[in-house]
């Protein structure tokens, strides 16, 4: 009887990725769905189609080093989504609505599983994993910067744009979680409409 190989070769969209990239991507996906604590190195190696030796070769600092890199991967992924959504409309208020619709569609398409790529990990590791906490803080700073830049380009004053951006990101995070729990796009749709009204009040 043939035995199953310990690590299946990568297939599908991950097939073209190098081993390190597959490990980081797999870690990001697992942490997004089940958190940092529930994600083990052996599970990561299986999901990535890599050996345990490969994981430790690329990340000699172990799980925390890999976790921080996975957060940075999720940071970039969400930043790309934000930029795409915010550029769909010329008007900044309508752009935020477009962004919430895009987030809602992506969440629905994942069967309400794939919300913010770093929220679960952020809550689990506060005060206990400084490298991950720093990566999370940098992610939120980057996302606020993307929104703030979009608002400034629309003519909103710098200080107002910075504060509005903070409100936009905070609201999107809460709305996305509420949408996951309720398995409904409505929380994000409502958030988009109210954020648009807020942005319009500054013009």
N, C-alpha and C positions, 0 to 999 in steps of 0.2 A: 504494500500500500504506500502511495506517495505521501510524504509529509508536506504540509504547507510551508513555504518559506517564511522565515521570521519577519522579513520586511518586504512587502510587495513593492515592485517598482512603481514609481510615480506614473500616473496616467492623467488624461484629460488636460485641463488648463495648466496644471502644475508640471506637466512633463518637460516643458522647455525651460523650467527654472533650474538653477543650480541647487546643489544640496543645501547650502546655507540658506538660500532664499526660501526653499521649501520648508525648512525647519522653522524659520521665522514666521512664515505665512500660516503654517499649521498651528503654531503656538498662539498667534493672534486670534485665529478662529476659535480655538478651544477656550481661550480665556474670555473671549467675547461671550460665548455661550454658557460656560460653566464656572468662570472665575479662575483666579490664580491658584487658590488652595486646592481645588479639585483637579487641576491639570498637572499630571505627572510627566516626568521625563520619558518614561517608557511609552506612555500614550502618545506623546509628541512624536517620538521616533517612528511609531507605527503609522500615524497619520501622515507624516512627511515622507514615508517610504525610505527612511534613513536608519543607519545603525546607531546604537547608543554611543559607540565610539565616535561617530561623526558629530553627534550633538555636543559631546564634551570637547572634541577637537576645536570646533568653532566657538564654543562658549565655555572656556575653562573655568569661568567664575560660577558655573552651575545655573540653577534655575532662576536666581534673581537677575543675573546678567542677561539671560535669555528673555526673561519677562520684560525687562526694561526695553530691550530691542523690539519685542513684540508690540509694546505700547507705542514705540516710535513708528512702527509699521502702521498700526491702526490710526495714529495721529495723521500720517501722510494720506492714508486712504480717505479719512473723513474730511481732511482739508481739500482734497480733490473734489469730493462730492459737494462741499460748500461752495467752492469756486464755480463749479459747473451750474449749480442751482441759482446762484446769485447773478450769473451772467445771462440767464434766460430772458430777463426783462430789463429794459433800459431804466424804467422807473424803480427806485430802490424799494419802495413799499411793495410793489408788485413782484419784485425780485425775491423778497423774503417769502411771499406767498408761494411763489414757484418753488422755492427751496423746500418749504414744508411739504408741498405736494410730492416732490421728488423723494424726500425722506419717507413719506407715508407709502408711496408706491414700492420702494425698495423693501420696506419693512413687511408689507403685505406679501410681496413676492417671496420672502424668506419664510413665510408662514409664521410671522411674528417672532422669529428667533433672533435675527441679527439686528439688534439695536446699536446703540453707541458702542464702538469697539473697545472702549477703555473704562466705562463706568463701573462695571462689576469689579474689575481689578483695582480701580482707584479706591473704592470703599473698603475692600478687604485688606489693603496694604498700608493704609495711612498709619504713620508712626512706627511701622515695622520693617519696611523695605525702602530705605532712602533712595536708592537708585531708581526704583520704579516710581516712587512719589515725585521725584524730580522730573522724570519723563512725562508723567501725567500733567504736572504743572506747566511744563513747556508746551504740551499739546493744547491745553486750554488757552494759553497765551497766544499760540499761533492761530487758533480758530477765532479768537476775539480780534486779532489783528486783521484777518481776512475780511471779517464783517466791517470793522472800522474803516479799512481802506476803501471798501465798496461804498460806504456811506459818505466818506469824504469826497470821493470822486463825483458823488451826486450833489455836492454843494453844501453838505452839512458840516458845521464847524467842528474842528478837531476834538475839542473837549466833549462836545455833545456826541460826536460819533463814537468816541471811546466808551462813554457810559452806555450809549444805546447798544453797542456791540456786546457789552457784558450782559445786558438784559436779554438780548437776542439769544446768545449761547445758553444762558441759564434757562430760558424758557424752552428752547428746543430740547435740551436735555430732559427736563421734566415732562414735556409733552410726549417725547419719544417713549419714555418709560411708561407713561399712562396709556399710550397706544398699545404697547406690548401687553400690558396687564389686561386691558379691555378687549384686545384683538380687534381694534377698530381704528380707522384713520381719523376719526372725529377729533380727538385731542390735538393732533397736529394741524388739522384744518382750522380749528378754533384759534390755536396759537398763532397761526399765520395771519388770520384776519386781525387779531388784536395787536400784533406787532406792527402790522401795516398802518393801523390807525395811530399808533404811538410814533412811528417814523414820520408820518404825515404831519403830526403836530409840531414837528421841529422845522418845517419848511414854510 
